[in-house]
């Protein structure tokens, strides 16, 4: 069989895309364009692959020749156990390490093998060719019930040509298997690396690490709004609840706080036990200081609102409500890698980082859930209510504290109940109130 010059060029192009870490959606679109331009009437290309990701289970990309567009989707883990996934052509291929299948959809009885083939046949598809190349890894996918070797690159090529692909075209498509798998593997692992970095380090920090902020001592000074939250009664909860219920409470708390930070443009730097340390970096033009402080305040409101909704469900289930405080501050912090050569931590440190934790601690003694600093108040575009000056460990002269106006009523009630007390001394921040 003579080697196709068209497909030789496509194989080289796929390997070049792999070396240069091209976006996979662009690679699939480019492949489709090259095939059609070369006289191979591909109407649809679908690419899939399983991912070792804590939330996402698979990658799914589809290119359509009529619109010349690619649709990319990260499929949740739960979908890998769904009937829809298990009743599709790709599933038996990855389950049994089948490298090639072909379905002639102009034969009516073939369409009934899978719902997808039925839909494609109704849309005019006459031929469906699928390829699978395993990466040969020994790990299995517990969440999908798939054996070792199921991790690999999958691709299908469909045509609407009457009579389908020629045998020569099918052979040429099969010749793309390995270079195509290399391109998919390179792109999907880059996607997975970005996704894992974002989950484990945060979007901004993860991007910095991928860009080269990896050495011990790498860092810089950054200006930011700081956001700190701590769960109330965690020691009591740990003593009262079994592990599953306790982790459920902790995760409910993080759903309210850490997710609110991310949704409002912040960066969660640390989940320290039951505390959340977050920043909203300030940049001229793109992230102005007043907007970042406003976003930090709105994040506090959102976190408390989510907790109110969550607590309504928890109380109905007979569970203890979630309670927490929030500290808000603004200033410069040292942002970078600290630790040892074998274990680094990308974090923020400095007086401002210490101050925001002390501010959160004041929410216990002032009976308000949100406490902000004087520096935060100076930039925040909204109104804040003064709480007076309070001593704080490690901060000479103490802190002038403020809160959001909606908590003024709670402050007045606390003063009526307890009277004007002496200045509050915080020797240290307790892990459990």
C-alpha positions in Angstrom: 0.0 0.0 0.0 1.4 3.3 -1.0 1.9 5.9 1.7 -0.4 8.8 1.4 1.5 12.1 1.2 -1.5 13.9 2.8 -1.5 11.6 5.8 2.3 11.7 6.1 2.1 15.5 6.4 -0.7 15.2 8.9 1.3 12.8 11.1 4.2 15.2 11.2 1.9 18.1 12.0 0.3 16.2 14.9 3.7 15.4 16.4 4.7 19.1 16.0 1.5 20.1 17.8 2.4 17.8 20.6 5.9 19.2 21.0 4.6 22.8 21.1 1.7 22.1 23.5 -1.0 23.3 21.1 -4.6 23.6 22.5 -6.4 20.4 21.8 -9.5 22.0 20.5 -7.4 23.9 18.0 -5.6 20.6 17.1 -8.9 18.8 16.4 -10.2 21.7 14.4 -7.0 21.9 12.4 -7.1 18.1 11.8 -10.6 18.3 10.5 -9.8 21.2 8.2 -6.7 19.3 6.8 -8.7 16.1 6.2 -11.5 17.9 4.4 -9.1 20.1 2.3 -7.3 16.9 1.4 -10.4 15.3 0.0 -11.4 13.1 3.0 -15.1 14.1 3.7 -15.0 14.0 7.5 -18.2 15.5 8.9 -17.5 15.0 12.6 -14.5 14.2 14.8 -14.9 13.3 18.5 -12.1 13.0 20.9 -12.2 11.5 24.4 -10.0 10.4 27.3 -10.2 9.7 31.0 -8.5 12.0 33.5 -7.0 11.4 36.9 -8.7 14.5 38.3 -10.4 14.8 41.7 -13.6 16.2 40.2 -13.4 15.8 36.4 -13.5 12.3 34.9 -13.1 12.7 31.2 -12.3 15.0 28.3 -14.8 15.3 25.5 -14.1 17.4 22.3 -16.3 17.4 19.2 -15.5 19.1 15.9 -18.3 19.7 13.3 -17.4 20.3 9.7 -20.6 22.2 8.8 -19.9 24.9 11.4 -16.1 24.4 11.6 -16.4 24.7 15.3 -15.0 22.6 18.2 -17.0 22.0 21.4 -14.9 21.1 24.5 -16.3 19.7 27.7 -14.8 18.4 30.9 -17.1 15.6 32.0 -17.6 15.1 35.8 -16.5 11.9 37.4 -20.1 10.9 38.2 -20.8 10.7 34.4 -18.3 8.0 34.0 -20.6 5.6 35.9 -23.7 6.7 34.0 -25.6 4.5 31.6 -25.0 7.0 28.8 -21.2 6.6 29.1 -21.4 2.8 29.3 -23.8 2.6 26.4 -21.5 4.3 23.9 -19.0 3.0 21.4 -16.0 4.2 23.3 -16.8 2.2 26.5 -16.2 -1.3 25.2 -13.0 -0.1 23.5 -11.4 1.2 26.7 -12.8 -1.7 28.7 -11.3 -4.4 26.4 -8.4 -2.5 24.8 -9.9 -2.6 21.3 -7.8 -0.4 19.1 -10.2 -0.1 16.1 -13.9 -0.4 15.3 -16.0 0.6 12.3 -19.8 0.9 12.1 -21.4 1.3 8.7 -24.5 3.3 9.6 -26.1 2.9 6.1 -26.9 -0.6 7.4 -30.0 -0.1 9.6 -29.3 -3.0 12.0 -25.9 -1.4 12.9 -27.5 1.8 14.2 -29.3 0.0 17.0 -26.0 -1.1 18.7 -25.7 2.3 20.5 -27.9 5.3 21.0 -25.2 7.5 19.6 -25.1 5.6 16.4 -28.8 5.9 16.1 -28.6 9.7 16.5 -25.7 10.0 14.0 -27.5 7.8 11.5 -30.6 10.0 11.7 -28.4 13.0 11.1 -27.2 11.5 7.9 -23.9 9.9 9.0 -23.1 6.8 6.9 -19.8 5.6 8.4 -18.2 5.8 11.8 -14.6 4.8 12.5 -13.1 4.9 16.0 -9.5 4.5 17.3 -8.1 3.8 20.7 -4.5 3.9 21.8 -3.8 2.9 25.4 -1.0 4.7 27.3 -0.2 1.3 28.9 -0.4 2.6 32.5 -1.0 0.1 35.3 -3.5 2.1 37.2 -7.2 1.5 37.0 -10.1 4.0 37.3 -12.0 3.1 40.5 -14.7 5.7 39.8 -15.5 4.3 36.4 -14.9 0.6 37.1 -12.4 0.4 34.2 -9.4 -1.9 34.2 -5.7 -0.8 34.0 -4.8 0.4 30.5 -8.1 2.2 30.0 -6.3 5.5 30.1 -5.5 6.5 26.6 -6.6 8.5 23.6 -9.9 7.9 21.8 -11.0 9.4 18.5 -13.9 8.8 16.1 -14.3 10.0 12.5 -17.7 10.2 10.8 -18.8 10.9 7.3 -22.1 11.6 5.5 -20.8 10.5 2.1 -23.0 8.0 0.5 -21.2 4.7 0.7 -19.0 5.9 3.6 -15.2 6.0 3.8 -13.2 4.0 1.3 -11.0 1.2 2.6 -7.9 3.3 1.8 -9.3 6.2 3.8 -10.0 4.0 6.7 -6.4 2.6 6.6 -5.0 6.1 6.4 -7.1 7.2 9.4 -5.8 4.2 11.3 -2.2 5.4 10.5 -2.9 8.5 12.5 -3.5 6.5 15.7 -0.1 6.9 17.4 0.8 10.5 16.5 -2.8 11.5 17.3 -2.5 9.8 20.7 0.8 11.6 21.4 -0.9 15.0 20.6 -3.9 14.1 22.8 -1.7 12.9 25.7 0.5 16.0 25.6 -2.5 18.4 25.5 -4.6 16.6 28.0 -1.8 16.3 30.5 -1.1 20.0 30.1 -4.9 20.6 30.7 -4.8 18.3 33.7 -1.7 20.0 35.1 -3.4 23.4 34.9 -6.6 22.0 36.4 -4.8 20.3 39.3 -2.7 23.4 39.9 -5.8 25.5 40.0 -7.5 23.2 42.5 -4.5 22.6 44.7 -2.9 26.1 44.5 -5.5 28.4 43.1 -5.9 29.8 39.6 -3.4 32.7 40.0 -0.8 30.7 42.0 -1.1 27.7 39.8 -0.5 29.8 36.7 2.6 31.3 38.4 4.0 27.9 39.1 3.5 26.7 35.5 5.1 29.9 34.3 8.3 29.1 36.4 7.7 30.3 40.0 9.1 27.0 41.3 12.4 27.6 43.1 12.8 27.9 46.8 12.9 31.6 47.7 11.1 32.8 44.5 8.8 35.6 45.4 7.8 39.2 45.2 5.8 41.8 47.1 2.2 42.1 46.1 -0.6 44.5 47.2 -3.9 42.9 47.8 -7.1 42.8 49.8 -6.8 40.0 52.4 -9.7 37.7 53.4 -9.5 35.3 56.3 -12.1 33.0 57.8 -12.2 30.5 60.7 -14.8 27.9 61.6 -16.3 28.2 65.1 -16.4 25.2 67.5 -14.4 22.9 65.3 -12.9 21.0 68.3 -16.3 20.5 69.7 -17.6 19.2 66.4 -14.6 16.8 66.0 -15.4 15.4 69.5 -19.1 15.1 68.9 -19.2 13.8 65.3 -18.0 10.7 63.6 -15.4 11.2 60.8 -17.9 11.3 58.0 -20.2 13.8 59.7 -17.2 16.0 60.7 -15.8 16.0 57.2 -19.3 16.8 55.9 -19.4 19.9 58.2 -15.9 21.0 57.2 -16.7 20.6 53.5 -20.0 22.5 54.0 -18.1 25.3 55.6 -15.5 25.4 52.7 -18.4 25.3 50.2 -19.7 28.5 51.8 -16.4 30.3 52.2 -13.7 29.2 49.8 -16.2 28.8 46.9 -17.5 32.4 47.6 -13.9 33.7 47.4 -13.3 32.0 44.0 -16.6 33.1 42.6 -15.8 36.7 43.5 -12.4 36.8 41.8 -10.2 35.9 44.8 -7.5 33.3 45.3 -7.7 30.8 48.1 -4.1 30.3 49.2 -4.6 28.0 52.1 -7.2 25.7 53.7 -5.5 25.4 57.1 -7.5 22.9 59.1 -10.7 24.9 59.4 -9.4 28.3 58.2 -9.4 29.9 54.8 -6.6 32.3 53.8 -7.4 34.2 50.6 -6.2 37.2 48.7 -7.6 39.5 46.0 -4.5 40.8 44.2 -4.5 44.5 43.3 -3.4 45.5 39.8 -3.6 48.9 38.2 -6.4 49.0 35.7 -7.3 45.3 35.7 -8.0 44.9 39.5 -8.2 48.4 41.1 -7.8 48.6 44.9 -11.4 49.9 45.7 -12.9 47.1 43.5 -10.8 44.4 45.2 -11.8 45.6 48.7 -15.4 45.8 47.6 -15.2 42.3 46.2 -13.7 41.1 49.5 -16.6 42.6 51.4 -19.1 41.1 49.0 -17.4 37.8 49.4 -17.9 38.0 53.2 -21.6 38.7 52.6 -21.9 35.9 50.1 -20.2 33.4 52.4 -22.6 34.3 55.2 -25.6 34.1 52.9 -24.6 30.7 51.7 -24.1 29.6 55.3 -27.7 30.7 56.1 -29.0 28.5 53.2 -26.8 25.6 54.2 -27.7 25.9 57.8 -31.4 25.7 57.1 -30.8 22.3 55.5 -28.4 21.2 58.2 -30.9 22.0 61.0 -33.7 20.1 59.2 -31.3 17.1 59.2 -30.6 17.5 62.9 -27.1 18.8 62.3 -25.3 21.6 64.0 -25.2 24.9 62.1 -22.0 26.3 60.6 -20.7 29.4 62.2 -17.5 31.4 61.3 -15.9 34.8 61.4 -14.3 36.8 58.6 -11.4 39.2 58.8 -10.8 41.8 56.0 -7.5 43.7 55.5 -5.6 45.5 52.8 -1.8 45.8 52.4 1.4 44.4 51.0 2.4 40.8 51.5 5.4 38.7 50.6 4.2 36.2 48.1 6.4 33.3 47.1 7.9 29.8 47.7 9.1 28.9 51.1 10.1 25.5 52.6 12.7 23.0 51.8 14.1 21.7 48.5 11.8 18.7 48.8 8.6 20.4 50.0 7.7 23.9 49.0 4.7 26.0 49.9 3.5 28.9 47.8 2.1 31.3 50.4 1.9 34.9 51.6 3.5 36.1 54.8 4.3 39.3 56.6 2.6 41.7 59.0 -0.5 42.1 56.8 -1.1 38.3 56.8 -0.8 38.3 60.6 -3.2 41.2 60.9 -6.0 39.7 58.9 -6.0 36.6 61.1 -6.1 38.8 64.2 -9.0 40.7 62.7 -10.9 37.5 62.3 -10.3 36.6 65.9 -11.9 39.9 66.9 -15.2 38.7 65.5 -15.5 36.5 68.6 -15.2 39.2 71.1 -17.1 41.9 69.2 -20.0 39.6 68.5 -20.1 40.5 64.7 -19.2 38.0 62.0 -17.1 40.4 59.9 -14.2 42.6 61.1 -12.2 44.9 58.9 -9.1 47.0 59.5 -8.5 50.8 59.2 -6.4 50.2 56.1 -9.3 48.3 54.5 -11.7 51.1 55.4 -9.5 53.7 53.8 -9.9 52.1 50.4 -13.3 50.3 50.6 -15.8 52.4 48.6 -18.7 51.5 51.0 -19.6 52.3 54.6 -18.1 50.6 57.6 -19.1 50.9 61.3 -16.4 51.5 63.9 -15.8 48.8 66.6 -13.1 50.7 68.5 -9.5 49.9 69.1 -8.5 46.4 70.2 -5.2 44.8 71.3 -3.9 42.0 69.2 -0.9 39.7 69.7 2.1 40.7 67.6 0.6 44.1 66.6 2.0 47.1 68.5 -0.7 49.6 69.5 -3.5 47.2 68.6 -6.0 47.4 65.8 -8.8 49.9 64.9 -11.6 47.6 63.8 -14.7 48.1 61.7 -17.6 46.1 60.5 -20.3 46.1 57.8 -23.3 48.3 58.6 -25.8 45.4 58.6 -24.1 44.1 61.7 -24.5 47.3 63.7 -27.7 46.0 65.3 -25.9 42.9 66.6 -23.1 45.2 67.9 -25.6 47.3 69.8 -27.3 44.3 71.3 -24.0 42.9 72.5 -23.1 46.2 74.2 -26.5 46.3 75.9 -26.0 42.8 77.2 -22.5 43.2 78.4 -21.9 47.0 78.8 -18.7 48.8 77.8 -15.9 46.5 78.6 -12.1 47.1 78.8 -9.9 46.9 75.7 -9.8 43.3 74.4 -6.5 41.4 74.8 -5.9 38.7 72.3 -2.8 36.8 73.6 -3.1 34.3 70.8 -5.6 33.0 68.3 -7.2 29.9 69.7 -8.0 27.0 67.4 -11.3 26.6 69.1 -13.4 29.3 70.8 
